[in-house]
Amino acid sequence: MARDGIDCDRNAAMYTYWAEHQHEREGLGPSPAKLVAKCGVTIPRRAGGGAALPAGTSTRRRGSRARTQDVKNVHRMLHRALTDAVAWDYLVSNPAEHASLPREQRGNARNRPKPWTVDELTAWLRLALSDRFAAMWLLAVTTGMRRSELAGVDRELLDLDAATLSIADTRVVVAGQTIDSDGKSNAGVREISLDAYTVELLRAYLAVLDVEREAFGTDYDTSHGKLMRYEDGRRLHADTVTRRFNRLVDLAGVRRIRLHDVRHTYATLSLNSGVHAKIVSDRIGHAHEGITVQIYGHRSTGHDRDAAELVAGIIRRRLDNGPAAGAG
């Protein structure tokens, strides 16, 4: 991976497509050729043999190497799988135990986008709260949800009386089309607490949805239960979320960052405010190297109420105090 480059980015798309078509070919699932056509991957040829590599194997252009973290993630997954194989007496020892992992290049840290400061975040949010999807932007800011989770969250999993949101389904892009998926990982499926400010805005948003549904009548799209939708009920395309975010960033005149960096901003604000790393990990559905095993154990659901209120309180106070000097 580090030398020749292996494209890991299409794995989620291929799995999602295969899961939806696994009954084809008498239970064998879609053919490798069909995966290639639908998911935009390649089937390179073995040198001299001419036989196709197994379905799902794809390569980058020569010289486009995998990131160090990609290599480490693959090793971690293989190590865990082979540990199970040893426990089940399929193997005598774990062949991944003594693999040499690449070292992180320190120079790369300079190129990593930095999270927003509180001033930058609130300058953007002050404008974003006037957008059609203000509730979605506030959810991103106060929960650290991923783009796919924001686009895919179901309305019925939102309990405003209990101030909780269950995150299960996601909306991912496959071959330019947004499709529903069942979540990124076990850690990604979770229930989180919502702060009072976010609950207040979500109540207003749900009221608007109800008015719009009545206004559109039979023309309203009732084929899905997604929370984020247009005036006529159509669900939101995941790529549209990014484009809309970028436009709001430019209009707000703040430093351009990726939508995913809002998630990093939330996590950074939480940790800097003294929230325990385990609670932050549970809230954003992400497990770093030190707690990979812990995501299958006890979760902090219900214990993160203070974390929900803390970060949202910082943001709301800054919003209420008006634009900071020099912001934008």
Secondary structure, DSSP 8 states (H G I E B T S, - for coil): -TTT-B--TTHHHHHHHHHHTTTHHHHT-S-HHHHHHHHT----B-TTT--B--TT--B--TT----HHHHHHHHHHHHHHHHHHHHTTS-SS-TTTT-------GGGGGGS-----HHHHHHHHHHHTTSTTHHHHHHHHHH---HHHHHH-BGGGEETTTTEEEE--EEEEETTEEEEES-SSTTTSEEEE--HHHHHHHHHHHHHHHHHHHHHGGGS--S--BSSB-TTS-B--HHHHHHHHHHHHHHHT-----THHHHHHHHHHHHHTT--HHHHHHHHT---GGGTGGGGS---TTS-HHHHHHHHHHHHHHHHT---TT--
